[in-house]
Amino acid sequence: MRHKILILDTSVLCCWLKVPGKETAGPECDRWDYDRINRLLEEESRAGTTFVLPIAALIETGNHIAQAPHQRYECALELAAHLRNASDANSPWAAFVEQSELWSAEKLRSLAEEWPQLAAANITIADATIKSVAEYYAAASVQVTILTGDAGLKAFEPAAPPLVPRRRT
């Protein structure tokens, strides 16, 4: 069985944390809410999937929490707990430092070159960086899923690498 990476986007994080005003995400035909996300994350955790918290999703979610009409402290505590788990690479979270090479001068220059065209197509800089996170993990030939309510971001999900059958000797 191939290892799987699940990248959590802001829309899903906000629903999972029950940020006031951000309790659902996605179109009516594919609605995400706390119950659906929590069930999926529990299943994925049991299956050994690794969860990735992109820095862009962390920042955006933190902004939504700070601007919420109420429950800011409670939501912030929960996001902080997930951040600690990612910082310490506590299962099922990937080590937050794994993404550090995506913030090198070279990678930032590449983002500076690529992003204006993405912005013209209504792709945010946060989504562009989440796309980079997905590509980073996909380069290691693992299955990468972007968990999001945003169809535009979901379209950047890398194709699953082909399964290569093992030969019996």
C-alpha positions in Angstrom: 0.0 0.0 0.0 1.3 3.5 -0.9 1.7 6.2 1.7 -0.8 9.0 1.5 -0.5 12.7 2.3 -3.5 14.8 3.1 -3.0 18.6 2.8 -5.6 20.6 4.8 -6.7 23.9 3.2 -8.1 26.9 5.0 -11.7 26.2 4.1 -11.6 22.7 5.7 -9.5 23.8 8.7 -12.1 26.6 9.5 -15.0 24.1 9.3 -13.1 21.5 11.4 -12.3 24.1 14.0 -15.9 25.4 13.9 -14.8 29.0 13.3 -17.9 31.2 13.5 -19.1 32.1 10.1 -16.9 29.5 8.4 -18.7 26.3 9.5 -19.3 25.0 6.0 -17.3 25.1 2.7 -17.7 24.0 -0.8 -20.7 24.1 -3.2 -24.1 22.7 -2.2 -23.4 19.5 -4.1 -20.2 18.8 -2.2 -20.7 20.5 1.2 -18.0 20.2 3.9 -18.9 20.6 7.5 -17.4 19.6 10.9 -19.0 16.1 10.9 -17.9 15.2 7.4 -14.4 16.5 7.9 -14.0 14.9 11.3 -15.2 11.5 10.1 -12.8 11.6 7.1 -9.8 12.7 9.3 -10.5 9.9 11.8 -10.6 7.3 8.9 -7.5 8.7 7.3 -5.6 8.8 10.7 -6.5 5.1 11.3 -5.3 4.3 7.7 -1.9 5.9 8.5 -2.3 9.0 6.3 0.0 11.9 7.1 -1.7 15.3 7.6 0.1 18.4 6.3 -0.6 21.9 7.7 0.6 24.4 5.0 1.8 27.7 6.4 -0.6 29.6 4.2 -3.6 27.6 5.6 -2.2 28.3 9.1 -2.0 32.0 8.5 -5.3 32.3 6.8 -7.1 30.2 9.4 -5.6 32.2 12.2 -6.8 35.4 10.5 -10.3 34.1 10.2 -10.2 33.1 13.9 -9.0 36.5 15.0 -11.8 38.2 13.0 -14.6 35.8 14.1 -17.5 37.4 16.0 -17.0 35.0 19.0 -15.2 31.9 20.1 -11.9 33.3 19.1 -10.0 32.0 22.1 -11.4 28.5 21.9 -10.7 28.2 18.1 -7.2 29.6 18.6 -6.5 27.0 21.3 -7.5 24.2 19.0 -5.5 25.6 16.0 -2.5 26.1 18.4 -2.8 22.4 19.4 -2.6 21.3 15.8 0.3 23.6 15.2 2.2 22.1 18.2 1.5 18.6 16.8 2.8 19.6 13.4 5.8 21.3 15.0 6.6 18.1 16.9 5.7 15.7 14.0 3.1 14.0 16.3 1.2 11.4 14.3 -0.7 11.9 12.1 0.9 15.3 11.5 3.9 15.8 9.2 6.8 17.8 10.7 6.1 21.5 9.9 9.8 22.0 9.1 9.5 19.7 6.1 8.1 22.7 4.2 11.0 24.9 5.1 12.7 24.4 1.7 9.7 25.8 0.0 10.5 29.2 1.6 14.1 29.4 0.3 15.2 32.5 -1.7 15.1 30.3 -4.9 11.6 29.1 -4.3 10.3 32.6 -3.4 11.8 33.8 -6.7 10.0 31.0 -8.5 6.8 32.0 -6.8 7.3 35.6 -7.8 7.6 34.5 -11.4 4.7 32.1 -11.4 2.1 33.9 -9.2 1.2 37.0 -11.4 -0.3 34.7 -14.0 -2.1 32.7 -11.3 -3.4 35.9 -9.8 -4.8 36.9 -13.2 -6.7 33.6 -13.1 -8.1 34.4 -9.6 -5.7 32.1 -7.8 -4.6 33.5 -4.5 -1.0 33.5 -3.3 -2.0 31.2 -0.5 -3.4 28.7 -3.0 -0.3 29.0 -5.1 1.8 28.1 -2.1 -0.5 25.2 -1.2 -0.1 24.0 -4.8 3.7 24.1 -4.2 3.3 22.0 -1.0 1.3 19.4 -2.9 3.9 19.3 -5.7 6.7 18.9 -3.1 5.1 15.8 -1.6 4.0 14.4 -4.9 7.7 14.5 -6.1 8.3 11.9 -3.4 5.9 9.6 -5.3 3.3 9.5 -2.6 -0.4 10.0 -3.1 -1.3 13.6 -2.3 -4.9 14.8 -1.6 -5.7 18.4 -1.1 -8.6 18.5 1.3 -10.5 21.6 0.4 -13.9 23.0 -0.4 -12.4 25.1 -3.2 -12.7 23.5 -6.6 -10.1 25.9 -8.0 -7.5 24.7 -5.5 -8.6 21.1 -5.8 -7.8 21.3 -9.6 -4.1 21.7 -8.6 -4.1 18.3 -6.8 -1.3 16.2 -8.3 -2.2 13.0 -10.1 -1.7 9.9 -8.1 1.6 8.2 -9.0 1.2 5.0 -10.9 1.5 1.8 -9.0 4.5 -0.2 -10.0 3.9 -3.9 -9.5 6.5 -5.7 -7.6 8.0 -8.8 -9.2 8.1 -12.1 -7.3 11.4 -13.8 -7.3 
